[in-house]
Amino acid sequence: MMDITALVIWLVMGIAAGWLASLVMGGGGLIRYLISGVIGSVVGSYLFGLLGISLPIDNVWINHILVSAAGAVIVIAVARMLA
């Protein structure tokens, strides 16, 4: 079970990743940042692991946010193609 601190960190990282993705793709809003960042985290982690991609960044937090943002960009692009 996730404690409140872990949940807050997870949400803040999702918002940061969604915000970075919005800089690339456009759009905005706190809820949209959160949703795209959290879904992007799952997609980015899966794709980077599947493809064997590893970012050369020593900071785990920054690495995770960038992978999540990349996943969020992919999620937003696919959503726009389907819409």
mmCIF file of the N, C-alpha and C atoms, coordinates in Angstrom:
data_MODEL
# 
_entry.id   MODEL 
# 
loop_
_atom_site.group_PDB 
_atom_site.id 
_atom_site.type_symbol 
_atom_site.label_atom_id 
_atom_site.label_alt_id 
_atom_site.label_comp_id 
_atom_site.label_asym_id 
_atom_site.label_entity_id 
_atom_site.label_seq_id 
_atom_site.pdbx_PDB_ins_code 
_atom_site.Cartn_x 
_atom_site.Cartn_y 
_atom_site.Cartn_z 
_atom_site.occupancy 
_atom_site.B_iso_or_equiv 
_atom_site.pdbx_formal_charge 
_atom_site.auth_seq_id 
_atom_site.auth_comp_id 
_atom_site.auth_asym_id 
_atom_site.auth_atom_id 
_atom_site.pdbx_PDB_model_num 
ATOM 1   N N  . MET A 1 1  ? 0.844  -1.184 0.000   1.00 0.00 ? 1  MET A N  1 
ATOM 2   C CA . MET A 1 1  ? 0.000  0.000  0.000   1.00 0.00 ? 1  MET A CA 1 
ATOM 3   C C  . MET A 1 1  ? 0.890  1.249  0.000   1.00 0.00 ? 1  MET A C  1 
ATOM 4   N N  . MET A 1 2  ? 0.441  2.276  -0.692  1.00 0.00 ? 2  MET A N  1 
ATOM 5   C CA . MET A 1 2  ? 1.215  3.487  -0.842  1.00 0.00 ? 2  MET A CA 1 
ATOM 6   C C  . MET A 1 2  ? 0.891  4.458  0.293   1.00 0.00 ? 2  MET A C  1 
ATOM 7   N N  . ASP A 1 3  ? 1.928  4.980  0.971   1.00 0.00 ? 3  ASP A N  1 
ATOM 8   C CA . ASP A 1 3  ? 1.669  5.962  2.010   1.00 0.00 ? 3  ASP A CA 1 
ATOM 9   C C  . ASP A 1 3  ? 1.451  7.334  1.379   1.00 0.00 ? 3  ASP A C  1 
ATOM 10  N N  . ILE A 1 4  ? 1.053  8.302  2.167   1.00 0.00 ? 4  ILE A N  1 
ATOM 11  C CA . ILE A 1 4  ? 0.655  9.620  1.653   1.00 0.00 ? 4  ILE A CA 1 
ATOM 12  C C  . ILE A 1 4  ? 1.847  10.356 1.037   1.00 0.00 ? 4  ILE A C  1 
ATOM 13  N N  . THR A 1 5  ? 3.039  10.190 1.620   1.00 0.00 ? 5  THR A N  1 
ATOM 14  C CA . THR A 1 5  ? 4.216  10.859 1.069   1.00 0.00 ? 5  THR A CA 1 
ATOM 15  C C  . THR A 1 5  ? 4.543  10.333 -0.318  1.00 0.00 ? 5  THR A C  1 
ATOM 16  N N  . ALA A 1 6  ? 4.517  9.024  -0.488  1.00 0.00 ? 6  ALA A N  1 
ATOM 17  C CA . ALA A 1 6  ? 4.792  8.428  -1.790  1.00 0.00 ? 6  ALA A CA 1 
ATOM 18  C C  . ALA A 1 6  ? 3.745  8.857  -2.812  1.00 0.00 ? 6  ALA A C  1 
ATOM 19  N N  . LEU A 1 7  ? 2.493  8.938  -2.392  1.00 0.00 ? 7  LEU A N  1 
ATOM 20  C CA . LEU A 1 7  ? 1.422  9.364  -3.287  1.00 0.00 ? 7  LEU A CA 1 
ATOM 21  C C  . LEU A 1 7  ? 1.632  10.805 -3.740  1.00 0.00 ? 7  LEU A C  1 
ATOM 22  N N  . VAL A 1 8  ? 1.992  11.686 -2.820  1.00 0.00 ? 8  VAL A N  1 
ATOM 23  C CA . VAL A 1 8  ? 2.223  13.091 -3.171  1.00 0.00 ? 8  VAL A CA 1 
ATOM 24  C C  . VAL A 1 8  ? 3.407  13.211 -4.123  1.00 0.00 ? 8  VAL A C  1 
ATOM 25  N N  . ILE A 1 9  ? 4.487  12.472 -3.856  1.00 0.00 ? 9  ILE A N  1 
ATOM 26  C CA . ILE A 1 9  ? 5.655  12.509 -4.749  1.00 0.00 ? 9  ILE A CA 1 
ATOM 27  C C  . ILE A 1 9  ? 5.275  12.005 -6.133  1.00 0.00 ? 9  ILE A C  1 
ATOM 28  N N  . TRP A 1 10 ? 4.519  10.930 -6.193  1.00 0.00 ? 10 TRP A N  1 
ATOM 29  C CA . TRP A 1 10 ? 4.075  10.354 -7.458  1.00 0.00 ? 10 TRP A CA 1 
ATOM 30  C C  . TRP A 1 10 ? 3.228  11.357 -8.238  1.00 0.00 ? 10 TRP A C  1 
ATOM 31  N N  . LEU A 1 11 ? 2.324  12.049 -7.557  1.00 0.00 ? 11 LEU A N  1 
ATOM 32  C CA . LEU A 1 11 ? 1.468  13.032 -8.219  1.00 0.00 ? 11 LEU A CA 1 
ATOM 33  C C  . LEU A 1 11 ? 2.271  14.239 -8.699  1.00 0.00 ? 11 LEU A C  1 
ATOM 34  N N  . VAL A 1 12 ? 3.203  14.720 -7.879  1.00 0.00 ? 12 VAL A N  1 
ATOM 35  C CA . VAL A 1 12 ? 4.025  15.869 -8.277  1.00 0.00 ? 12 VAL A CA 1 
ATOM 36  C C  . VAL A 1 12 ? 4.889  15.512 -9.486  1.00 0.00 ? 12 VAL A C  1 
ATOM 37  N N  . MET A 1 13 ? 5.449  14.312 -9.484  1.00 0.00 ? 13 MET A N  1 
ATOM 38  C CA . MET A 1 13 ? 6.244  13.885 -10.639 1.00 0.00 ? 13 MET A CA 1 
ATOM 39  C C  . MET A 1 13 ? 5.375  13.734 -11.883 1.00 0.00 ? 13 MET A C  1 
ATOM 40  N N  . GLY A 1 14 ? 4.145  13.261 -11.721 1.00 0.00 ? 14 GLY A N  1 
ATOM 41  C CA . GLY A 1 14 ? 3.219  13.166 -12.846 1.00 0.00 ? 14 GLY A CA 1 
ATOM 42  C C  . GLY A 1 14 ? 2.883  14.531 -13.411 1.00 0.00 ? 14 GLY A C  1 
ATOM 43  N N  . ILE A 1 15 ? 2.650  15.489 -12.520 1.00 0.00 ? 15 ILE A N  1 
ATOM 44  C CA . ILE A 1 15 ? 2.352  16.855 -12.961 1.00 0.00 ? 15 ILE A CA 1 
ATOM 45  C C  . ILE A 1 15 ? 3.557  17.449 -13.697 1.00 0.00 ? 15 ILE A C  1 
ATOM 46  N N  . ALA A 1 16 ? 4.760  17.244 -13.162 1.00 0.00 ? 16 ALA A N  1 
ATOM 47  C CA . ALA A 1 16 ? 5.972  17.767 -13.806 1.00 0.00 ? 16 ALA A CA 1 
ATOM 48  C C  . ALA A 1 16 ? 6.160  17.145 -15.192 1.00 0.00 ? 16 ALA A C  1 
ATOM 49  N N  . ALA A 1 17 ? 5.960  15.845 -15.291 1.00 0.00 ? 17 ALA A N  1 
ATOM 50  C CA . ALA A 1 17 ? 6.105  15.174 -16.588 1.00 0.00 ? 17 ALA A CA 1 
ATOM 51  C C  . ALA A 1 17 ? 5.045  15.655 -17.574 1.00 0.00 ? 17 ALA A C  1 
ATOM 52  N N  . GLY A 1 18 ? 3.818  15.806 -17.122 1.00 0.00 ? 18 GLY A N  1 
ATOM 53  C CA . GLY A 1 18 ? 2.753  16.319 -17.982 1.00 0.00 ? 18 GLY A CA 1 
ATOM 54  C C  . GLY A 1 18 ? 3.014  17.739 -18.433 1.00 0.00 ? 18 GLY A C  1 
ATOM 55  N N  . TRP A 1 19 ? 3.562  18.548 -17.541 1.00 0.00 ? 19 TRP A N  1 
ATOM 56  C CA . TRP A 1 19 ? 3.888  19.930 -17.888 1.00 0.00 ? 19 TRP A CA 1 
ATOM 57  C C  . TRP A 1 19 ? 4.973  19.958 -18.963 1.00 0.00 ? 19 TRP A C  1 
ATOM 58  N N  . LEU A 1 20 ? 6.016  19.122 -18.800 1.00 0.00 ? 20 LEU A N  1 
ATOM 59  C CA . LEU A 1 20 ? 7.070  19.054 -19.818 1.00 0.00 ? 20 LEU A CA 1 
ATOM 60  C C  . LEU A 1 20 ? 6.503  18.596 -21.160 1.00 0.00 ? 20 LEU A C  1 
ATOM 61  N N  . ALA A 1 21 ? 5.618  17.615 -21.129 1.00 0.00 ? 21 ALA A N  1 
ATOM 62  C CA . ALA A 1 21 ? 4.999  17.136 -22.375 1.00 0.00 ? 21 ALA A CA 1 
ATOM 63  C C  . ALA A 1 21 ? 4.167  18.235 -23.024 1.00 0.00 ? 21 ALA A C  1 
ATOM 64  N N  . SER A 1 22 ? 3.512  19.062 -22.200 1.00 0.00 ? 22 SER A N  1 
ATOM 65  C CA . SER A 1 22 ? 2.698  20.141 -22.768 1.00 0.00 ? 22 SER A CA 1 
ATOM 66  C C  . SER A 1 22 ? 3.559  21.209 -23.422 1.00 0.00 ? 22 SER A C  1 
ATOM 67  N N  . LEU A 1 23 ? 4.797  21.359 -22.973 1.00 0.00 ? 23 LEU A N  1 
ATOM 68  C CA . LEU A 1 23 ? 5.705  22.301 -23.634 1.00 0.00 ? 23 LEU A CA 1 
ATOM 69  C C  . LEU A 1 23 ? 6.011  21.847 -25.053 1.00 0.00 ? 23 LEU A C  1 
ATOM 70  N N  . VAL A 1 24 ? 6.064  20.532 -25.252 1.00 0.00 ? 24 VAL A N  1 
ATOM 71  C CA . VAL A 1 24 ? 6.348  19.971 -26.572 1.00 0.00 ? 24 VAL A CA 1 
ATOM 72  C C  . VAL A 1 24 ? 5.086  19.922 -27.425 1.00 0.00 ? 24 VAL A C  1 
ATOM 73  N N  . MET A 1 25 ? 3.986  19.476 -26.828 1.00 0.00 ? 25 MET A N  1 
ATOM 74  C CA . MET A 1 25 ? 2.768  19.192 -27.590 1.00 0.00 ? 25 MET A CA 1 
ATOM 75  C C  . MET A 1 25 ? 1.711  20.299 -27.520 1.00 0.00 ? 25 MET A C  1 
ATOM 76  N N  . GLY A 1 26 ? 1.828  21.222 -26.594 1.00 0.00 ? 26 GLY A N  1 
ATOM 77  C CA . GLY A 1 26 ? 0.808  22.242 -26.409 1.00 0.00 ? 26 GLY A CA 1 
ATOM 78  C C  . GLY A 1 26 ? -0.303 21.741 -25.509 1.00 0.00 ? 26 GLY A C  1 
ATOM 79  N N  . GLY A 1 27 ? -1.192 22.611 -25.144 1.00 0.00 ? 27 GLY A N  1 
ATOM 80  C CA . GLY A 1 27 ? -2.277 22.238 -24.244 1.00 0.00 ? 27 GLY A CA 1 
ATOM 81  C C  . GLY A 1 27 ? -1.876 22.530 -22.813 1.00 0.00 ? 27 GLY A C  1 
ATOM 82  N N  . GLY A 1 28 ? -2.817 22.352 -21.909 1.00 0.00 ? 28 GLY A N  1 
ATOM 83  C CA . GLY A 1 28 ? -2.457 22.640 -20.529 1.00 0.00 ? 28 GLY A CA 1 
ATOM 84  C C  . GLY A 1 28 ? -3.581 22.383 -19.557 1.00 0.00 ? 28 GLY A C  1 
ATOM 85  N N  . GLY A 1 29 ? -3.317 22.742 -18.347 1.00 0.00 ? 29 GLY A N  1 
ATOM 86  C CA . GLY A 1 29 ? -4.264 22.540 -17.258 1.00 0.00 ? 29 GLY A CA 1 
ATOM 87  C C  . GLY A 1 29 ? -3.733 21.507 -16.295 1.00 0.00 ? 29 GLY A C  1 
ATOM 88  N N  . LEU A 1 30 ? -3.873 21.767 -15.019 1.00 0.00 ? 30 LEU A N  1 
ATOM 89  C CA . LEU A 1 30 ? -3.299 20.924 -13.981 1.00 0.00 ? 30 LEU A CA 1 
ATOM 90  C C  . LEU A 1 30 ? -3.777 19.475 -14.066 1.00 0.00 ? 30 LEU A C  1 
ATOM 91  N N  . ILE A 1 31 ? -5.063 19.270 -14.264 1.00 0.00 ? 31 ILE A N  1 
ATOM 92  C CA . ILE A 1 31 ? -5.600 17.910 -14.344 1.00 0.00 ? 31 ILE A CA 1 
ATOM 93  C C  . ILE A 1 31 ? -5.064 17.207 -15.589 1.00 0.00 ? 31 ILE A C  1 
ATOM 94  N N  . ARG A 1 32 ? -4.981 17.919 -16.688 1.00 0.00 ? 32 ARG A N  1 
ATOM 95  C CA . ARG A 1 32 ? -4.441 17.329 -17.922 1.00 0.00 ? 32 ARG A CA 1 
ATOM 96  C C  . ARG A 1 32 ? -2.976 16.967 -17.743 1.00 0.00 ? 32 ARG A C  1 
ATOM 97  N N  . TYR A 1 33 ? -2.206 17.836 -17.069 1.00 0.00 ? 33 TYR A N  1 
ATOM 98  C CA . TYR A 1 33 ? -0.811 17.530 -16.784 1.00 0.00 ? 33 TYR A CA 1 
ATOM 99  C C  . TYR A 1 33 ? -0.708 16.245 -15.976 1.00 0.00 ? 33 TYR A C  1 
ATOM 100 N N  . LEU A 1 34 ? -1.532 16.152 -14.937 1.00 0.00 ? 34 LEU A N  1 
ATOM 101 C CA . LEU A 1 34 ? -1.485 14.994 -14.049 1.00 0.00 ? 34 LEU A CA 1 
ATOM 102 C C  . LEU A 1 34 ? -1.844 13.709 -14.784 1.00 0.00 ? 34 LEU A C  1 
ATOM 103 N N  . ILE A 1 35 ? -2.920 13.730 -15.521 1.00 0.00 ? 35 ILE A N  1 
ATOM 104 C CA . ILE A 1 35 ? -3.374 12.529 -16.230 1.00 0.00 ? 35 ILE A CA 1 
ATOM 105 C C  . ILE A 1 35 ? -2.346 12.101 -17.283 1.00 0.00 ? 35 ILE A C  1 
ATOM 106 N N  . SER A 1 36 ? -1.891 13.050 -18.095 1.00 0.00 ? 36 SER A N  1 
ATOM 107 C CA . SER A 1 36 ? -0.919 12.685 -19.140 1.00 0.00 ? 36 SER A CA 1 
ATOM 108 C C  . SER A 1 36 ? 0.407  12.261 -18.531 1.00 0.00 ? 36 SER A C  1 
ATOM 109 N N  . GLY A 1 37 ? 0.816  12.869 -17.429 1.00 0.00 ? 37 GLY A N  1 
ATOM 110 C CA . GLY A 1 37 ? 2.067  12.499 -16.784 1.00 0.00 ? 37 GLY A CA 1 
ATOM 111 C C  . GLY A 1 37 ? 2.028  11.117 -16.166 1.00 0.00 ? 37 GLY A C  1 
ATOM 112 N N  . VAL A 1 38 ? 0.924  10.782 -15.500 1.00 0.00 ? 38 VAL A N  1 
ATOM 113 C CA . VAL A 1 38 ? 0.812  9.471  -14.855 1.00 0.00 ? 38 VAL A CA 1 
ATOM 114 C C  . VAL A 1 38 ? 0.698  8.368  -15.906 1.00 0.00 ? 38 VAL A C  1 
ATOM 115 N N  . ILE A 1 39 ? -0.144 8.571  -16.905 1.00 0.00 ? 39 ILE A N  1 
ATOM 116 C CA . ILE A 1 39 ? -0.251 7.570  -17.978 1.00 0.00 ? 39 ILE A CA 1 
ATOM 117 C C  . ILE A 1 39 ? 1.065  7.509  -18.758 1.00 0.00 ? 39 ILE A C  1 
ATOM 118 N N  . GLY A 1 40 ? 1.676  8.664  -18.983 1.00 0.00 ? 40 GLY A N  1 
ATOM 119 C CA . GLY A 1 40 ? 2.963  8.704  -19.676 1.00 0.00 ? 40 GLY A CA 1 
ATOM 120 C C  . GLY A 1 40 ? 4.058  7.982  -18.917 1.00 0.00 ? 40 GLY A C  1 
ATOM 121 N N  . SER A 1 41 ? 3.980  7.992  -17.602 1.00 0.00 ? 41 SER A N  1 
ATOM 122 C CA . SER A 1 41 ? 4.947  7.277  -16.794 1.00 0.00 ? 41 SER A CA 1 
ATOM 123 C C  . SER A 1 41 ? 4.896  5.780  -17.071 1.00 0.00 ? 41 SER A C  1 
ATOM 124 N N  . VAL A 1 42 ? 3.697  5.248  -17.143 1.00 0.00 ? 42 VAL A N  1 
ATOM 125 C CA . VAL A 1 42 ? 3.525  3.821  -17.419 1.00 0.00 ? 42 VAL A CA 1 
ATOM 126 C C  . VAL A 1 42 ? 3.999  3.506  -18.840 1.00 0.00 ? 42 VAL A C  1 
ATOM 127 N N  . VAL A 1 43 ? 3.556  4.307  -19.796 1.00 0.00 ? 43 VAL A N  1 
ATOM 128 C CA . VAL A 1 43 ? 3.915  4.072  -21.203 1.00 0.00 ? 43 VAL A CA 1 
ATOM 129 C C  . VAL A 1 43 ? 5.419  4.250  -21.419 1.00 0.00 ? 43 VAL A C  1 
ATOM 130 N N  . GLY A 1 44 ? 5.981  5.325  -20.881 1.00 0.00 ? 44 GLY A N  1 
ATOM 131 C CA . GLY A 1 44 ? 7.407  5.583  -21.056 1.00 0.00 ? 44 GLY A CA 1 
ATOM 132 C C  . GLY A 1 44 ? 8.270  4.508  -20.427 1.00 0.00 ? 44 GLY A C  1 
ATOM 133 N N  . SER A 1 45 ? 7.934  4.105  -19.211 1.00 0.00 ? 45 SER A N  1 
ATOM 134 C CA . SER A 1 45 ? 8.703  3.049  -18.546 1.00 0.00 ? 45 SER A CA 1 
ATOM 135 C C  . SER A 1 45 ? 8.639  1.749  -19.328 1.00 0.00 ? 45 SER A C  1 
ATOM 136 N N  . TYR A 1 46 ? 7.458  1.416  -19.815 1.00 0.00 ? 46 TYR A N  1 
ATOM 137 C CA . TYR A 1 46 ? 7.297  0.191  -20.592 1.00 0.00 ? 46 TYR A CA 1 
ATOM 138 C C  . TYR A 1 46 ? 8.107  0.241  -21.887 1.00 0.00 ? 46 TYR A C  1 
ATOM 139 N N  . LEU A 1 47 ? 7.964  1.327  -22.636 1.00 0.00 ? 47 LEU A N  1 
ATOM 140 C CA . LEU A 1 47 ? 8.649  1.436  -23.929 1.00 0.00 ? 47 LEU A CA 1 
ATOM 141 C C  . LEU A 1 47 ? 10.168 1.516  -23.774 1.00 0.00 ? 47 LEU A C  1 
ATOM 142 N N  . PHE A 1 48 ? 10.637 2.304  -22.811 1.00 0.00 ? 48 PHE A N  1 
ATOM 143 C CA . PHE A 1 48 ? 12.076 2.422  -22.611 1.00 0.00 ? 48 PHE A CA 1 
ATOM 144 C C  . PHE A 1 48 ? 12.658 1.069  -22.191 1.00 0.00 ? 48 PHE A C  1 
ATOM 145 N N  . GLY A 1 49 ? 11.952 0.334  -21.337 1.00 0.00 ? 49 GLY A N  1 
ATOM 146 C CA . GLY A 1 49 ? 12.407 -0.993 -20.936 1.00 0.00 ? 49 GLY A CA 1 
ATOM 147 C C  . GLY A 1 49 ? 12.382 -1.976 -22.094 1.00 0.00 ? 49 GLY A C  1 
ATOM 148 N N  . LEU A 1 50 ? 11.314 -1.930 -22.873 1.00 0.00 ? 50 LEU A N  1 
ATOM 149 C CA . LEU A 1 50 ? 11.169 -2.835 -24.018 1.00 0.00 ? 50 LEU A CA 1 
ATOM 150 C C  . LEU A 1 50 ? 12.261 -2.601 -25.051 1.00 0.00 ? 50 LEU A C  1 
ATOM 151 N N  . LEU A 1 51 ? 12.585 -1.335 -25.290 1.00 0.00 ? 51 LEU A N  1 
ATOM 152 C CA . LEU A 1 51 ? 13.583 -0.984 -26.291 1.00 0.00 ? 51 LEU A CA 1 
ATOM 153 C C  . LEU A 1 51 ? 15.006 -0.963 -25.731 1.00 0.00 ? 51 LEU A C  1 
ATOM 154 N N  . GLY A 1 52 ? 15.152 -1.145 -24.425 1.00 0.00 ? 52 GLY A N  1 
ATOM 155 C CA . GLY A 1 52 ? 16.476 -1.143 -23.806 1.00 0.00 ? 52 GLY A CA 1 
ATOM 156 C C  . GLY A 1 52 ? 17.119 0.227  -23.760 1.00 0.00 ? 52 GLY A C  1 
ATOM 157 N N  . ILE A 1 53 ? 16.318 1.275  -23.700 1.00 0.00 ? 53 ILE A N  1 
ATOM 158 C CA . ILE A 1 53 ? 16.834 2.638  -23.671 1.00 0.00 ? 53 ILE A CA 1 
ATOM 159 C C  . ILE A 1 53 ? 17.096 3.036  -22.222 1.00 0.00 ? 53 ILE A C  1 
ATOM 160 N N  . SER A 1 54 ? 18.258 3.603  -21.980 1.00 0.00 ? 54 SER A N  1 
ATOM 161 C CA . SER A 1 54 ? 18.628 4.081  -20.653 1.00 0.00 ? 54 SER A CA 1 
ATOM 162 C C  . SER A 1 54 ? 19.201 5.488  -20.796 1.00 0.00 ? 54 SER A C  1 
ATOM 163 N N  . LEU A 1 55 ? 18.651 6.434  -20.070 1.00 0.00 ? 55 LEU A N  1 
ATOM 164 C CA . LEU A 1 55 ? 19.143 7.807  -20.142 1.00 0.00 ? 55 LEU A CA 1 
ATOM 165 C C  . LEU A 1 55 ? 20.426 7.940  -19.328 1.00 0.00 ? 55 LEU A C  1 
ATOM 166 N N  . PRO A 1 56 ? 21.412 8.676  -19.838 1.00 0.00 ? 56 PRO A N  1 
ATOM 167 C CA . PRO A 1 56 ? 22.686 8.821  -19.120 1.00 0.00 ? 56 PRO A CA 1 
ATOM 168 C C  . PRO A 1 56 ? 22.629 9.918  -18.049 1.00 0.00 ? 56 PRO A C  1 
ATOM 169 N N  . ILE A 1 57 ? 21.645 9.822  -17.171 1.00 0.00 ? 57 ILE A N  1 
ATOM 170 C CA . ILE A 1 57 ? 21.457 10.815 -16.117 1.00 0.00 ? 57 ILE A CA 1 
ATOM 171 C C  . ILE A 1 57 ? 21.543 10.089 -14.784 1.00 0.00 ? 57 ILE A C  1 
ATOM 172 N N  . ASP A 1 58 ? 22.401 10.596 -13.889 1.00 0.00 ? 58 ASP A N  1 
ATOM 173 C CA . ASP A 1 58 ? 22.609 9.940  -12.606 1.00 0.00 ? 58 ASP A CA 1 
ATOM 174 C C  . ASP A 1 58 ? 21.463 10.168 -11.621 1.00 0.00 ? 58 ASP A C  1 
ATOM 175 N N  . ASN A 1 59 ? 20.756 11.278 -11.746 1.00 0.00 ? 59 ASN A N  1 
ATOM 176 C CA . ASN A 1 59 ? 19.676 11.595 -10.817 1.00 0.00 ? 59 ASN A CA 1 
ATOM 177 C C  . ASN A 1 59 ? 18.427 10.782 -11.175 1.00 0.00 ? 59 ASN A C  1 
ATOM 178 N N  . VAL A 1 60 ? 18.000 9.922  -10.271 1.00 0.00 ? 60 VAL A N  1 
ATOM 179 C CA . VAL A 1 60 ? 16.865 9.032  -10.523 1.00 0.00 ? 60 VAL A CA 1 
ATOM 180 C C  . VAL A 1 60 ? 15.579 9.817  -10.739 1.00 0.00 ? 60 VAL A C  1 
ATOM 181 N N  . TRP A 1 61 ? 15.368 10.880 -9.983  1.00 0.00 ? 61 TRP A N  1 
ATOM 182 C CA . TRP A 1 61 ? 14.131 11.658 -10.087 1.00 0.00 ? 61 TRP A CA 1 
ATOM 183 C C  . TRP A 1 61 ? 14.028 12.328 -11.455 1.00 0.00 ? 61 TRP A C  1 
ATOM 184 N N  . ILE A 1 62 ? 15.110 12.963 -11.889 1.00 0.00 ? 62 ILE A N  1 
ATOM 185 C CA . ILE A 1 62 ? 15.104 13.632 -13.194 1.00 0.00 ? 62 ILE A CA 1 
ATOM 186 C C  . ILE A 1 62 ? 14.939 12.605 -14.308 1.00 0.00 ? 62 ILE A C  1 
ATOM 187 N N  . ASN A 1 63 ? 15.617 11.482 -14.180 1.00 0.00 ? 63 ASN A N  1 
ATOM 188 C CA . ASN A 1 63 ? 15.503 10.412 -15.159 1.00 0.00 ? 63 ASN A CA 1 
ATOM 189 C C  . ASN A 1 63 ? 14.050 9.949  -15.275 1.00 0.00 ? 63 ASN A C  1 
ATOM 190 N N  . HIS A 1 64 ? 13.400 9.729  -14.137 1.00 0.00 ? 64 HIS A N  1 
ATOM 191 C CA . HIS A 1 64 ? 12.014 9.255  -14.150 1.00 0.00 ? 64 HIS A CA 1 
ATOM 192 C C  . HIS A 1 64 ? 11.070 10.306 -14.754 1.00 0.00 ? 64 HIS A C  1 
ATOM 193 N N  . ILE A 1 65 ? 11.280 11.557 -14.429 1.00 0.00 ? 65 ILE A N  1 
ATOM 194 C CA . ILE A 1 65 ? 10.422 12.619 -14.974 1.00 0.00 ? 65 ILE A CA 1 
ATOM 195 C C  . ILE A 1 65 ? 10.594 12.715 -16.483 1.00 0.00 ? 65 ILE A C  1 
ATOM 196 N N  . LEU A 1 66 ? 11.826 12.602 -16.984 1.00 0.00 ? 66 LEU A N  1 
ATOM 197 C CA . LEU A 1 66 ? 12.051 12.683 -18.430 1.00 0.00 ? 66 LEU A CA 1 
ATOM 198 C C  . LEU A 1 66 ? 11.457 11.484 -19.169 1.00 0.00 ? 66 LEU A C  1 
ATOM 199 N N  . VAL A 1 67 ? 11.594 10.292 -18.601 1.00 0.00 ? 67 VAL A N  1 
ATOM 200 C CA . VAL A 1 67 ? 10.984 9.106  -19.211 1.00 0.00 ? 67 VAL A CA 1 
ATOM 201 C C  . VAL A 1 67 ? 9.465  9.251  -19.210 1.00 0.00 ? 67 VAL A C  1 
ATOM 202 N N  . SER A 1 68 ? 8.909  9.751  -18.112 1.00 0.00 ? 68 SER A N  1 
ATOM 203 C CA . SER A 1 68 ? 7.466  9.958  -18.022 1.00 0.00 ? 68 SER A CA 1 
ATOM 204 C C  . SER A 1 68 ? 6.998  11.008 -19.020 1.00 0.00 ? 68 SER A C  1 
ATOM 205 N N  . ALA A 1 69 ? 7.767  12.077 -19.173 1.00 0.00 ? 69 ALA A N  1 
ATOM 206 C CA . ALA A 1 69 ? 7.409  13.127 -20.130 1.00 0.00 ? 69 ALA A CA 1 
ATOM 207 C C  . ALA A 1 69 ? 7.436  12.587 -21.559 1.00 0.00 ? 69 ALA A C  1 
ATOM 208 N N  . ALA A 1 70 ? 8.443  11.769 -21.872 1.00 0.00 ? 70 ALA A N  1 
ATOM 209 C CA . ALA A 1 70 ? 8.504  11.163 -23.205 1.00 0.00 ? 70 ALA A CA 1 
ATOM 210 C C  . ALA A 1 70 ? 7.287  10.273 -23.438 1.00 0.00 ? 70 ALA A C  1 
ATOM 211 N N  . GLY A 1 71 ? 6.920  9.496  -22.431 1.00 0.00 ? 71 GLY A N  1 
ATOM 212 C CA . GLY A 1 71 ? 5.721  8.664  -22.534 1.00 0.00 ? 71 GLY A CA 1 
ATOM 213 C C  . GLY A 1 71 ? 4.466  9.501  -22.690 1.00 0.00 ? 71 GLY A C  1 
ATOM 214 N N  . ALA A 1 72 ? 4.408  10.637 -21.975 1.00 0.00 ? 72 ALA A N  1 
ATOM 215 C CA . ALA A 1 72 ? 3.245  11.518 -22.074 1.00 0.00 ? 72 ALA A CA 1 
ATOM 216 C C  . ALA A 1 72 ? 3.134  12.132 -23.467 1.00 0.00 ? 72 ALA A C  1 
ATOM 217 N N  . VAL A 1 73 ? 4.266  12.479 -24.061 1.00 0.00 ? 73 VAL A N  1 
ATOM 218 C CA . VAL A 1 73 ? 4.251  13.011 -25.439 1.00 0.00 ? 73 VAL A CA 1 
ATOM 219 C C  . VAL A 1 73 ? 3.673  11.957 -26.380 1.00 0.00 ? 73 VAL A C  1 
ATOM 220 N N  . ILE A 1 74 ? 4.088  10.719 -26.196 1.00 0.00 ? 74 ILE A N  1 
ATOM 221 C CA . ILE A 1 74 ? 3.570  9.632  -27.037 1.00 0.00 ? 74 ILE A CA 1 
ATOM 222 C C  . ILE A 1 74 ? 2.079  9.449  -26.825 1.00 0.00 ? 74 ILE A C  1 
ATOM 223 N N  . VAL A 1 75 ? 1.635  9.473  -25.567 1.00 0.00 ? 75 VAL A N  1 
ATOM 224 C CA . VAL A 1 75 ? 0.212  9.310  -25.247 1.00 0.00 ? 75 VAL A CA 1 
ATOM 225 C C  . VAL A 1 75 ? -0.610 10.436 -25.863 1.00 0.00 ? 75 VAL A C  1 
ATOM 226 N N  . ILE A 1 76 ? -0.123 11.669 -25.739 1.00 0.00 ? 76 ILE A N  1 
ATOM 227 C CA . ILE A 1 76 ? -0.849 12.817 -26.295 1.00 0.00 ? 76 ILE A CA 1 
ATOM 228 C C  . ILE A 1 76 ? -0.908 12.721 -27.821 1.00 0.00 ? 76 ILE A C  1 
ATOM 229 N N  . ALA A 1 77 ? 0.212  12.348 -28.444 1.00 0.00 ? 77 ALA A N  1 
ATOM 230 C CA . ALA A 1 77 ? 0.234  12.227 -29.912 1.00 0.00 ? 77 ALA A CA 1 
ATOM 231 C C  . ALA A 1 77 ? -0.753 11.161 -30.397 1.00 0.00 ? 77 ALA A C  1 
ATOM 232 N N  . VAL A 1 78 ? -0.767 10.014 -29.725 1.00 0.00 ? 78 VAL A N  1 
ATOM 233 C CA . VAL A 1 78 ? -1.691 8.953  -30.113 1.00 0.00 ? 78 VAL A CA 1 
ATOM 234 C C  . VAL A 1 78 ? -3.146 9.384  -29.893 1.00 0.00 ? 78 VAL A C  1 
ATOM 235 N N  . ALA A 1 79 ? -3.401 10.043 -28.766 1.00 0.00 ? 79 ALA A N  1 
ATOM 236 C CA . ALA A 1 79 ? -4.761 10.522 -28.474 1.00 0.00 ? 79 ALA A CA 1 
ATOM 237 C C  . ALA A 1 79 ? -5.233 11.516 -29.527 1.00 0.00 ? 79 ALA A C  1 
ATOM 238 N N  . ARG A 1 80 ? -4.333 12.381 -29.963 1.00 0.00 ? 80 ARG A N  1 
ATOM 239 C CA . ARG A 1 80 ? -4.704 13.364 -30.992 1.00 0.00 ? 80 ARG A CA 1 
ATOM 240 C C  . ARG A 1 80 ? -4.940 12.699 -32.335 1.00 0.00 ? 80 ARG A C  1 
ATOM 241 N N  . MET A 1 81 ? -4.184 11.656 -32.647 1.00 0.00 ? 81 MET A N  1 
ATOM 242 C CA . MET A 1 81 ? -4.398 10.943 -33.915 1.00 0.00 ? 81 MET A CA 1 
ATOM 243 C C  . MET A 1 81 ? -5.747 10.218 -33.907 1.00 0.00 ? 81 MET A C  1 
ATOM 244 N N  . LEU A 1 82 ? -6.129 9.697  -32.749 1.00 0.00 ? 82 LEU A N  1 
ATOM 245 C CA . LEU A 1 82 ? -7.398 8.969  -32.658 1.00 0.00 ? 82 LEU A CA 1 
ATOM 246 C C  . LEU A 1 82 ? -8.612 9.891  -32.600 1.00 0.00 ? 82 LEU A C  1 
ATOM 247 N N  . ALA A 1 83 ? -8.400 11.136 -32.159 1.00 0.00 ? 83 ALA A N  1 
ATOM 248 C CA . ALA A 1 83 ? -9.527 12.068 -32.003 1.00 0.00 ? 83 ALA A CA 1 
ATOM 249 C C  . ALA A 1 83 ? -9.932 12.686 -33.326 1.00 0.00 ? 83 ALA A C  1 
# 
